[in-house]
């Protein structure tokens, strides 16, 4: 923990990933040590972040559970996507050689902690857990907004390393919060990938640095998302009060400091829309002001509200803005994420303008449609358009509350993320930190265990185009 970054990266140069069972035991032990820190960890984090005790207890549980989730994944082992095509020496006109392919660790990963999830997207969060699971060493740049929390969690990881005999090179906490430290980390030749959650400005800067290297490396950055919500006319008529309450709760959850906060609400003009807008404004006016994570976020929220002041209708503990669809499409300031308890109501002239507005949106983490059963067919074009724009499409719900499971997709087209093929939540997050290698014409004893003829691990493999847990036939 106290070694310099340069000295640690020298250790990393000789790193070889321990086996899956050893990595799984390590992941579980990290979770156990985080829990052992007990109330001290929760209190320190509360003091630093101003997040509630209950919220932090829930987030710590999520963090521990996702460490165990990745341990289960790699212990089972099929995630490596083993593929075997056996030789056909008699094939005419060209014999076919033996080919075997699987995923291997990408290499040392630089992880940048997020401000709004001091456990789940920080030192031992999803980026770190998935990189460890893949077999990659991790260097975490702690966030200055929860520096003491970061050290406590980093110490817990260090104790888990000692308990399980993991190589010390597997983890390092960088406490230098300067921009220069981040730049040096991303550009260091020993780093093979970057995980980041934060603003578009910072994420894009890291992406550009990584791309400008003599050997460019991938940056998996989660950045900006408006998380649009479309309310169909029938749903607005039938469930107005329910939608007002649900939307107000989602926008103000955690003082609006979730990456999935609904920041834009689309609807068709008319009396129902006006009544909905008025009711939502009334709900927002009752919201009590609450402290945000740190001063920088408060200042950015205030700046966003100043830039869009002409559209602000309510500005209390939560901020409600209104604009026409034409104004939204033409005013870039309205298209920027407002990080905090704020949302923008966008009034469309008709459903044709709804579709036009959806198609004008940049990439998103989520998109939501509220509809009735009678509107399912008429909403198909909107759902298809949202599928082009977002990584997760929701019906009759709200985007806040991201389930950590195998089916979750927490990612989306730019600027939601820098690579829409991946997720930062759920077991599929591991694929960000692995790459495929094909072994051609290898002797059996030189192959990784996952690709050998006898399937000792009993994982699922694709053999000559068929998924099976069997051994390679005739071998």
Buried (B, 14 or more C-beta within 10 A) or exposed (E): BEEEBEEBBEBBEEBEBBEBEBBBBBBBBBBBBBBEBEEEBBEBBBEBBBBEEEBBBEBBBBBBEBBBBBBEBBBBBBBBBBBBBBEEEEEEEEEEEBBBBBBBBBBBBBBBBBBBBBBBBBBBBBBBBBBBBBBBBBBBBBBBBBBBBBBBBBBBBBBBBEBBEBBBBBBBBBBBBEEEBBEBBBBBEBBBBBBBBBBBEBBBBBBEBBEEEEEEBBBBBBBBBBBBBBBBBBBBBBBBEEBBBBBBEBBBBBBBBBBBBBBBBBBBBBEBBEBBBEBBBEBBBEBEEBEBBBEEBBEBBEEBBEBBEEBBBBBBBBBBBBBBBBBBBEBEEBBBBBBBBBBBBBBBBEBEBBBBBBEEBBBBBBBBBBBBEEBEEBBEBBBEBBEEBBBBBBEBBBBBEBEBEEEBBBBBBBBBBBBBEBBBBBBBBBBBBBBEEEBEEBEEEEBBBBBBBEBEBEBBBBBEEEEBEEBBEEE
